């Protein structure tokens, strides 16, 4: 397990962890692995070690406290994993309070400058303050995100995530105003992203059986729709597409089809995630997804292949698209292509799924979850066919 962690092989480490016994994970060796996984930033391994009750309060070599080390180092995802089983963050001696002080001290003393990627002390502070009931203004949360001004950074994510959970008029109005700031591109982008996260929060607040539109839908549509045509910044455009789709799902497909062949990979990836065939622009959407299935970016073509595999379309042209990706070097694309053929009773897909299945050792093996879903769908189809005959 330690060797797997050191070479960055999370799949192997998690498979070994699934095979370990409670006794093997109760001693010094498990703490050594926890320390190695934490220092290497392998947060999924850390999370599963914590799930298996490896003691996160036990000091590492030289008396290092795991929680304090992670907070001082700005290891956001590692710290979240270490604290995932902690209880009562409000107690005076909780590890949450200790971590908050450590992250604040690290910023005050300038720990970690020049590190790539930059440490995420501000994301840690934002998360922990929320758990401790400390409310910060949107301007302060945005200021934390704009220190690095990188939408892919954890500092940015933590701020928009917590703003998105507030789901009130004041936060929406603040985000809309920020998104209209023509003088500060970073502030504008942050406002757009906050609108997108608010849409997610609104959708969670609405009863799943309720057809009511999202709050502030009309204001959002009035602002976002023109940007679908005029937005020049690719990152902002991807956010606009995602946000518009969340607020205006009933008529979003026609509005985003034009971006399926955008030159920026982020935009195409966003479209491949959203595009579906339940639309009056069915033929155009199908053609776009088939093009996206050939995208040079692995994640984009995997998402497109997934959409196609789950559709009701069954044509020779689509089968040819799936067959072309049965040996795709990207695993997720390969399994979606195989699923697409198998669900259409094509033995070529079943053969690839069988090959993937032969490499499954346990629930932590690559593809286990998706393969379980595919097998369930195949059984349902077989059962329906049997009843029909």
C-alpha positions as CSV (number, residue, x, y, z in Angstrom):
1,X,0.0,0.0,0.0
2,X,2.8,2.4,0.9
3,X,4.5,1.7,-2.5
4,X,1.3,2.3,-4.3
5,X,0.9,5.6,-2.5
6,X,4.4,6.6,-3.3
7,X,4.0,6.0,-7.1
8,X,0.6,7.8,-7.1
9,X,-1.5,4.6,-7.9
10,X,-4.7,5.3,-6.0
11,X,-6.5,2.4,-7.5
12,X,-4.0,-0.1,-6.3
13,X,-3.8,1.5,-2.9
14,X,-7.6,1.4,-2.5
15,X,-7.8,-2.2,-3.7
16,X,-5.1,-3.2,-1.1
17,X,-7.0,-1.2,1.5
18,X,-10.2,-3.1,0.7
19,X,-8.4,-6.4,1.4
20,X,-6.8,-5.2,4.6
21,X,-8.0,-6.5,8.0
22,X,-8.9,-4.3,11.0
23,X,-5.8,-5.5,12.9
24,X,-3.6,-4.5,10.0
25,X,-5.0,-1.0,10.1
26,X,-4.7,-0.5,13.8
27,X,-1.0,-0.2,14.3
28,X,2.0,2.0,13.3
29,X,2.1,0.8,9.7
30,X,-1.4,2.2,9.0
31,X,-0.3,5.6,10.5
32,X,2.8,5.5,8.3
33,X,0.6,5.0,5.2
34,X,-1.8,7.8,6.3
35,X,1.2,10.2,6.7
36,X,2.6,9.2,3.3
37,X,-0.8,9.5,1.6
38,X,-1.4,12.9,3.2
39,X,2.0,14.3,2.3
40,X,1.5,13.1,-1.3
41,X,-1.9,14.7,-1.5
42,X,-3.7,11.4,-2.2
43,X,-6.9,12.5,-0.5
44,X,-9.0,9.6,-1.7
45,X,-6.6,7.2,0.0
46,X,-6.6,9.4,3.1
47,X,-10.4,9.4,3.1
48,X,-10.7,5.6,3.0
49,X,-8.0,5.2,5.7
50,X,-10.2,7.4,7.9
51,X,-13.3,5.4,7.0
52,X,-11.4,2.3,8.1
53,X,-10.8,4.1,11.5
54,X,-7.1,4.7,11.2
55,X,-6.5,7.2,14.0
56,X,-6.1,10.7,12.7
57,X,-5.2,12.1,16.1
58,X,-2.2,9.9,16.5
59,X,1.0,11.9,15.9
60,X,3.2,11.1,12.9
61,X,7.0,10.8,13.1
62,X,8.6,13.6,15.2
63,X,5.3,14.3,16.9
64,X,3.6,15.9,13.9
65,X,-0.2,16.4,14.4
66,X,-1.9,15.3,11.1
67,X,-4.7,18.0,11.3
68,X,-2.4,20.8,12.1
69,X,0.1,19.8,9.4
70,X,-2.6,19.6,6.7
71,X,-4.0,23.0,7.7
72,X,-0.6,24.7,7.8
73,X,0.3,23.2,4.5
74,X,-2.9,24.3,2.8
75,X,-3.8,20.7,1.9
76,X,-7.6,21.4,1.5
77,X,-8.8,18.0,0.3
78,X,-6.5,16.1,2.6
79,X,-7.7,18.1,5.6
80,X,-11.4,17.5,4.6
81,X,-10.6,13.8,4.5
82,X,-8.9,13.8,7.9
83,X,-11.8,15.6,9.5
84,X,-14.5,13.6,7.7
85,X,-15.3,11.5,10.7
86,X,-14.7,14.1,13.4
87,X,-17.6,15.0,15.6
88,X,-18.7,18.2,17.4
89,X,-16.7,20.9,15.6
90,X,-18.1,23.5,18.1
91,X,-16.3,22.0,21.1
92,X,-13.5,24.2,22.5
93,X,-10.8,21.5,21.8
94,X,-12.2,20.3,18.4
95,X,-9.7,19.6,15.6
96,X,-11.7,22.0,13.5
97,X,-10.7,24.9,15.7
98,X,-7.1,23.8,15.8
99,X,-7.0,23.6,12.0
100,X,-8.6,27.0,11.6
101,X,-6.0,28.6,13.8
102,X,-3.2,26.8,11.9
103,X,-4.5,28.0,8.5
104,X,-4.9,31.6,9.7
105,X,-1.4,31.6,11.2
106,X,0.0,30.2,7.9
107,X,-1.4,33.1,6.0
108,X,-0.2,35.6,8.6
109,X,3.3,34.3,8.4
110,X,3.4,33.8,4.6
111,X,3.8,30.1,4.7
112,X,3.9,28.4,1.3
113,X,4.6,31.2,-1.3
114,X,5.9,30.1,-4.6
115,X,4.3,26.6,-4.4
116,X,2.6,25.3,-7.5
117,X,-0.3,24.8,-7.1
118,X,-0.6,27.4,-4.4
119,X,-1.8,26.1,-1.0
120,X,-5.5,26.5,-0.3
121,X,-5.4,28.0,3.2
122,X,-8.3,30.3,2.4
123,X,-10.5,27.4,1.3
124,X,-9.7,25.7,4.6
125,X,-10.7,28.8,6.5
126,X,-13.9,29.3,4.5
127,X,-15.0,25.7,5.1
128,X,-14.1,25.6,8.8
129,X,-15.7,29.0,9.5
130,X,-19.0,27.7,7.9
131,X,-18.9,24.6,10.2
132,X,-18.3,26.8,13.2
133,X,-21.2,29.1,12.3
134,X,-19.0,32.1,11.4
135,X,-20.8,34.1,8.6
136,X,-18.7,36.1,6.1
137,X,-19.9,38.6,3.6
138,X,-19.9,37.8,-0.1
139,X,-17.3,40.5,-0.7
140,X,-14.9,38.8,1.8
141,X,-15.5,35.3,0.3
142,X,-14.8,36.7,-3.1
143,X,-11.6,38.4,-1.9
144,X,-10.3,35.1,-0.8
145,X,-11.1,33.5,-4.2
146,X,-9.4,36.3,-6.1
147,X,-6.1,36.0,-4.3
148,X,-5.2,33.4,-6.9
149,X,-8.1,34.3,-9.2
150,X,-8.2,30.7,-10.5
151,X,-11.6,29.0,-11.0
152,X,-9.9,25.7,-10.7
153,X,-8.3,26.5,-7.3
154,X,-9.9,25.2,-4.1
155,X,-10.0,28.8,-2.6
156,X,-12.3,29.8,-5.5
157,X,-14.4,26.6,-5.2
158,X,-14.9,26.9,-1.4
159,X,-16.1,30.5,-1.7
160,X,-18.6,30.0,-4.5
161,X,-19.9,26.7,-2.9
162,X,-20.7,28.4,0.4
163,X,-22.3,31.4,-1.3
164,X,-24.3,29.0,-3.5
165,X,-25.8,27.4,-0.4
166,X,-27.3,30.7,0.9
167,X,-30.1,30.8,-1.7
168,X,-31.6,34.2,-0.8
169,X,-32.4,37.3,-2.7
170,X,-29.5,39.3,-1.3
171,X,-26.9,36.8,-2.4
172,X,-28.5,36.5,-5.9
173,X,-28.6,40.3,-6.3
174,X,-25.0,40.5,-5.2
175,X,-23.9,37.8,-7.7
176,X,-25.8,39.4,-10.5
177,X,-24.2,42.8,-9.8
178,X,-20.7,41.3,-9.7
179,X,-21.3,39.4,-12.9
180,X,-22.0,42.7,-14.6
181,X,-18.7,44.3,-13.6
182,X,-17.1,45.2,-16.9
183,X,-14.0,46.7,-15.2
184,X,-12.8,43.6,-13.3
185,X,-12.8,40.3,-15.3
186,X,-12.1,38.2,-12.3
187,X,-14.9,39.7,-10.2
188,X,-17.2,39.3,-13.2
189,X,-16.3,35.7,-13.6
190,X,-16.7,35.0,-9.9
191,X,-20.2,36.6,-10.0
192,X,-21.2,34.4,-12.9
193,X,-19.9,31.3,-11.1
194,X,-21.8,32.3,-7.9
195,X,-25.0,32.6,-10.0
196,X,-24.3,29.0,-11.3
197,X,-23.8,27.6,-7.8
198,X,-26.9,29.4,-6.6
199,X,-28.9,27.7,-9.3
200,X,-27.7,24.4,-7.9
201,X,-28.7,25.5,-4.4
202,X,-32.2,26.6,-5.6
203,X,-32.8,23.3,-7.4
204,X,-32.0,21.4,-4.1
205,X,-34.5,23.6,-2.3
206,X,-37.3,22.8,-4.7
207,X,-39.4,19.7,-4.1
208,X,-38.4,17.1,-6.7
209,X,-42.0,16.6,-7.6
210,X,-42.6,20.3,-8.1
211,X,-42.5,21.7,-11.6
212,X,-42.0,25.2,-10.3
213,X,-39.3,27.2,-12.0
214,X,-36.2,28.2,-10.1
215,X,-36.3,31.4,-8.1
216,X,-35.1,34.5,-10.0
217,X,-35.3,32.5,-13.3
218,X,-36.5,35.5,-15.3
219,X,-33.8,37.8,-14.1
220,X,-31.2,35.2,-14.7
221,X,-32.4,34.4,-18.2
222,X,-32.6,38.1,-19.2
223,X,-29.0,38.5,-18.2
224,X,-27.5,35.3,-19.3
225,X,-29.2,34.7,-22.7
226,X,-27.4,37.5,-24.5
227,X,-24.0,36.3,-23.1
228,X,-24.5,33.0,-24.9
229,X,-23.8,34.9,-28.1
230,X,-21.6,37.8,-27.0
231,X,-19.2,36.3,-24.3
232,X,-15.6,36.3,-25.5
233,X,-13.8,34.8,-22.5
234,X,-14.0,30.9,-22.8
235,X,-13.9,30.3,-19.1
236,X,-16.8,32.7,-18.5
237,X,-18.7,31.3,-21.5
238,X,-18.5,27.8,-20.0
239,X,-19.9,29.1,-16.8
240,X,-22.6,31.0,-18.7
241,X,-23.7,27.8,-20.5
242,X,-23.8,25.8,-17.3
243,X,-25.7,28.6,-15.4
244,X,-28.2,29.2,-18.2
245,X,-28.9,25.5,-18.5
246,X,-29.6,25.4,-14.7
247,X,-32.0,28.3,-14.7
248,X,-33.6,27.7,-18.1
249,X,-33.4,23.9,-18.7
250,X,-36.6,23.8,-20.8
251,X,-35.1,25.8,-23.7
252,X,-31.3,25.6,-23.2
253,X,-30.4,23.0,-25.8
254,X,-31.1,25.2,-28.8
255,X,-29.1,28.0,-27.2
256,X,-26.0,25.9,-26.5
257,X,-25.8,23.8,-29.6
258,X,-23.8,26.5,-31.4
259,X,-21.0,26.0,-28.9
260,X,-20.5,22.3,-29.5
261,X,-17.6,23.0,-31.8
262,X,-16.1,25.8,-29.8
263,X,-12.3,26.1,-30.0
264,X,-11.8,26.1,-26.3
265,X,-11.9,22.6,-24.6
266,X,-13.6,23.9,-21.5
267,X,-16.6,25.1,-23.5
268,X,-16.8,21.8,-25.4
269,X,-16.6,19.8,-22.2
270,X,-19.4,21.8,-20.7
271,X,-21.6,21.3,-23.7
272,X,-20.9,17.5,-23.7
273,X,-22.0,17.4,-20.1
274,X,-25.3,19.2,-20.7
275,X,-26.3,18.2,-24.2
276,X,-29.1,15.5,-24.5
277,X,-31.4,14.2,-27.1
278,X,-34.8,15.0,-25.5
279,X,-35.2,18.1,-27.6
280,X,-37.0,19.3,-30.7
281,X,-33.5,19.8,-32.1
282,X,-32.9,16.1,-31.9
283,X,-31.0,15.6,-35.1
284,X,-28.7,18.5,-34.4
285,X,-28.0,17.4,-30.9
286,X,-27.3,13.8,-32.0
287,X,-24.8,15.1,-34.6
288,X,-23.1,17.3,-32.1
289,X,-22.7,14.5,-29.6
290,X,-21.3,12.2,-32.2
291,X,-18.7,14.9,-33.1
292,X,-17.9,15.5,-29.4
293,X,-17.4,11.7,-29.0
294,X,-14.3,12.2,-31.2
295,X,-13.0,15.1,-29.2
296,X,-9.2,15.1,-28.5
297,X,-9.9,15.8,-24.8
298,X,-10.6,12.5,-23.1
299,X,-13.1,13.7,-20.5
300,X,-15.2,15.4,-23.2
301,X,-15.5,12.4,-25.5
302,X,-16.2,10.2,-22.5
303,X,-19.1,12.4,-21.4
304,X,-20.4,12.5,-25.0
305,X,-20.2,8.7,-25.3
306,X,-22.1,8.3,-22.0
307,X,-24.9,10.5,-23.3
308,X,-25.1,8.5,-26.5
309,X,-24.9,5.2,-24.7
310,X,-27.8,6.1,-22.4
311,X,-30.0,7.3,-25.4
312,X,-32.5,5.3,-27.3
313,X,-30.8,5.8,-30.6
314,X,-29.7,2.7,-32.4
315,X,-28.2,3.2,-35.9
316,X,-25.3,1.8,-37.8
317,X,-23.6,5.2,-37.7
318,X,-23.8,5.3,-33.9
319,X,-22.6,1.7,-33.5
320,X,-19.6,2.7,-35.6
321,X,-18.8,5.6,-33.2
322,X,-18.9,3.2,-30.3
323,X,-16.8,0.6,-32.0
324,X,-14.1,3.1,-32.8
325,X,-13.6,3.7,-29.1
326,X,-13.5,0.1,-27.8
327,X,-9.8,0.5,-27.5
328,X,-9.8,4.1,-26.4
329,X,-6.8,4.8,-24.2
330,X,-9.0,6.6,-21.8
331,X,-10.8,4.1,-19.6
332,X,-14.0,6.1,-19.1
333,X,-14.4,6.5,-22.8
334,X,-13.7,2.8,-23.4
335,X,-16.3,1.6,-20.9
336,X,-19.0,4.0,-22.2
337,X,-18.3,2.8,-25.8
338,X,-18.6,-0.8,-24.7
339,X,-21.8,0.0,-22.8
340,X,-23.2,1.7,-25.8
341,X,-22.8,-1.5,-27.9
342,X,-23.8,-4.0,-25.2
343,X,-27.0,-2.1,-24.6
344,X,-27.8,-2.5,-28.3
345,X,-27.1,-6.2,-28.2
346,X,-23.7,-6.0,-29.9
347,X,-21.4,-8.7,-28.7
348,X,-18.3,-6.5,-29.4
349,X,-19.4,-4.4,-26.4
350,X,-20.0,-7.4,-24.2
351,X,-16.6,-8.7,-24.9
352,X,-14.9,-5.5,-23.8
353,X,-17.1,-5.4,-20.7
354,X,-16.1,-9.0,-19.8
355,X,-12.5,-8.0,-20.2
356,X,-13.0,-5.1,-17.8
357,X,-14.9,-7.3,-15.4
358,X,-12.1,-9.8,-15.3
359,X,-9.8,-7.1,-13.8
360,X,-12.3,-6.1,-11.1
361,X,-11.1,-7.3,-7.7
362,X,-13.4,-5.4,-5.3
363,X,-15.5,-2.3,-5.0
364,X,-12.5,0.0,-5.2
365,X,-11.3,-1.3,-8.6
366,X,-11.5,1.1,-11.5
367,X,-14.8,0.8,-13.3
368,X,-16.6,-1.2,-10.5
369,X,-19.4,1.3,-10.0
370,X,-20.1,2.0,-13.7
371,X,-19.9,-1.6,-14.6
372,X,-22.4,-2.4,-11.8
373,X,-24.8,0.1,-13.3
374,X,-24.3,-1.3,-16.8
375,X,-24.9,-4.9,-15.7
376,X,-28.1,-3.8,-13.9
377,X,-29.4,-2.2,-17.1
378,X,-28.5,-5.3,-19.1
379,X,-30.4,-7.5,-16.7
380,X,-33.4,-5.3,-16.8
381,X,-33.3,-5.4,-20.6
382,X,-33.0,-9.2,-20.6
383,X,-35.9,-9.5,-18.2
384,X,-38.1,-7.3,-20.3
385,X,-37.2,-9.2,-23.5
386,X,-38.0,-12.5,-21.7
387,X,-41.4,-11.3,-20.6
388,X,-42.1,-10.0,-24.1
389,X,-41.4,-13.3,-25.6
